[in-house]
Amino acid sequence: MSDRYFNSCTYYVSKVYIVGVGMTPFGKMLERSIKDLSRQAVEAALADAGAGREDVEAAFFANATQSPLEGQHMVGGQIALRDMGFERLPVFNVENACASSSSALNLAYAYVRGGLADVALAVGAEKMYGSDRDKTFSVFNGAWDVHTADATVARLEEIGRDVQAPAAGKGTERSVFMDVYAALAKLHMKTFGSTQRDLAAVASKNHNHSVHNPLSQYRKAMSVDEVLAARSIAWPLTLPMCSPVSDGAAAALLVSEAALKRFTRSRAVEIRASVVRSGVQRAPQDYQNHICRLAALQAYEAAGVGPEEVGVAEVHDASAFAELLQTELLGFCEFGEGGRLAQSGATSLGGRLPVNPSGGLESKGHPIGATGLGQVYELVAQLRGEAGARQVEGARIALAENGGGFYGYEEAVACVTILGK
């Protein structure tokens, strides 16, 4: 499908607004279930909107790991939501790896904007902690092409081959995606001269931000040197540069412009753009055609804004390198300048463009099926001026970038959401 198609899509129905958001703490919650976590996030979103279950006309339920970890292979959303009293309405189950709940938000947005409902619920929930940690880490092996895994590993090893790494072992407990990010980081180092200290600056910033987030999995400030001195996971990544395994849930209530009069308009946040995109065949160093770059350009066009107008962003920092690269792909700086941007303080609270004021995936946590809506929860709070000590002053446009899976040299799916005050 050509870019001409994507850039010419026009919607003719109403605007869509988020009127309620809810989120559980992210972290290790062995005693809690998918149903329990979902209930907490959904009830919080409904209370935030001043809505009841009877107002919801359709629901989109995102989850990525319940099937392999619990054996709930089908109808997870119907089971979780009917258990809390949702009946008769259509429920759609969404799996798109780490981008599952951003994809659920996109589908709810399209459903409302297409006139099929005036009020829709997007939910993401994940329960990853359990007694078998090897089983937990094994789920990531299903987020790329399982038929070509050996060839993918060989290709990744090749792109970073010329980068001299110190003799550092790899962590025994890690997802395969940390090896993926390590290889992509080495390619960036070889291409642009970025350094391990650049990555540490990103991680330090996010750990420092998380101190102000009561829902964050980790809330410990870390200096750049502390990040560098931590245990190696897959060079150049150390433990604080990597997102943890997490449990958690998040939800958002979306309404049409016609339905907005039933809610508090002053707290509503407009969805200016919601883009979900797959990639194209490209060379590893062709960053202009990276899936996230193309999704961002499409989102900026749909929203009628440019990267210079974004006041706050939440990006998919499953590793510190991922954030460094995303700041370049999203147009916040030139290619090769992501490390300098982080070290300059521009992406810290109080800087020109705070990125991941929530603490990001590295600190806030990464319950993969809930991560995208967790980003939206943070940005809605920011645009409402309700983020407390981590509030970004004056932000009127917010952007969330959420990636999922792996294909070729990039994510298999990219979601970019732009919100407006």
C-alpha positions, 0 to 999 in steps of 0.5 A: 500500500502506497504512502499516497493512500496513508496521506490522503485518508480523510475522516468526515465524522466528529472529533474524538476526545478522551474524557477519562483515564485510569491506571494501576501501579505498575510492578510485581503483583503476584497476588493480583489477576488480569481481572483484578487489574483490569477492574481497577483501571476501568473503574478509575477511568469511569470515575475520572470521566464521571461515567457508568458502565451503562455509558460504554457502547463498545470495548477494546481489550488489549493483552499480549501474554495471557495466552502463553502464560495462563492458557487463556488463548481466546476471549480474554476481554469478554471474560475480564469485562463481563466479570465486572458487569459489562454485558451486551456490548461488543468486545474486541480482543487486541494483540499487537505485542508491546503496542497492543493497548495503543492499537486498542486505543486506535481501534476505539478511536476509529470506531467512535470517529466512524460513528459506530459508537459515541462512547468506547472503552480501551483497556490494556492489562498484563500479568507477567510475573509468576513462579516460572521466570524462564517462561515469562522471558520466553514469551518475547521469543514469539514477538518476531518471526519464529521461522527465521529466528536464527537468520535474524540473530545472525543479521543483528550480530553482523550490523554491530560487528565492527564496534569494539565492546569490552569483555562484559558478559550478558545477563542470564535473565533478560528478554531477547529484545535486549539483545536486539536493542544492543545490536541496534545501539552498536549500529548507531554507534558505528554510524553516528559515534554515539556512546554508552554514556549517551545511553546512561544519560537517557536512563539516568533522566528517566530514573530521576523522573520516576521519583515523582510518579507514585504509580512507577515500579521503581522510584530511585534516582540514579546518576549517569555514573551509577547507571554505567557501573550497574550490571551488564545485560547486553553491552552497551546496555546495563540493567538500569537502561532496560525496562523490567518485567511488570504487571499492570493495567490502564484504560481510557474512555473515548467519546464523540463530539456529540457525546462530549456535552455529557461530560466535563469539557474542560478536562477533555483531551482531544485525540488529534491523531492516532496512527498505527503502521507497519514498516517497509523493506529498508537497509539498516542505516536507512533511518528516513524510512524507519517504521516509527519515522513514517508513522510520526510523519503521518501523525504530524500531517493528520494532527496539523502540527510539527515536532517543534510544537510538541511540548511533552512526549512519552516514548517507548524506552524499552531500552535507553537506546530506544528513547535515544533513537526515537527522539531522532525519528520523531524529529525532536533532533537531527539523526545522530544527535539523540545522545547530545539531546539527552546529555544537554538536559533538553529532554529532562523536566524543565528542559525544552521538550521533556521526554518520559516525565513518567519515568518511562518504561525503564522506571515506570515499568513495562506490562507490555499489553498495558504500556501504550495506555499507560503513556496516554494516562501520563499525557492526559494528566500533563495536558490537564495540568494534573501531573503534580511534581512532574508537571510540564508547564505550558504543554498543549500538544503531547505525543506518545510513541509505542512500538511492538515486536520486531521485523527486519531492523525495526519494530513490527508495529509502530503507534504514534498518538498526538493529543491536544489540550 
